Amino acid sequence: MENEYTTVQQAYKEHGTRYVQWAANMVVGLGTGVPWIMCKQLINTCNGRYCGDTFSGPNSPNKPTLWTENWTA
């Protein structure tokens, strides 16, 4: 639903936080019944091919380990 917004969210301060909440509520409101994620936002995910070297794991014990992107460098 939103990819890598963390990198710019701080620049928008409270507007950035409201946008992320809006996006999450919009997706839940669609009622699709499938999981949606925000890459590195709500769930810490692995992005890239060096996950074994750089991924610290989920940011909460009740969240899954996810690999969301595979790019070369």
C-alpha positions, 0 to 999 in steps of 0.5 A: 500500500505504501513502499518505503515511505519511512524515508520521507515521513519525517520531513512531513512531520504530523502530516506524514503520520496522518498520511500513513494512518490514512493509507492503512485505514483505506486499505483495511476499509477495502475489505479485501481479506488479504494481508497488506504490508507497508515495507519497513513501516509497520512491519520490519521487512527485508529488502534486497538480496543481502538479507542474511547479512543485514536483516535484523528480523521482525520489529515485534515478536508477534510479527512475521519475518518477511522478504518483500523485495529482491533487487541486485544492488 
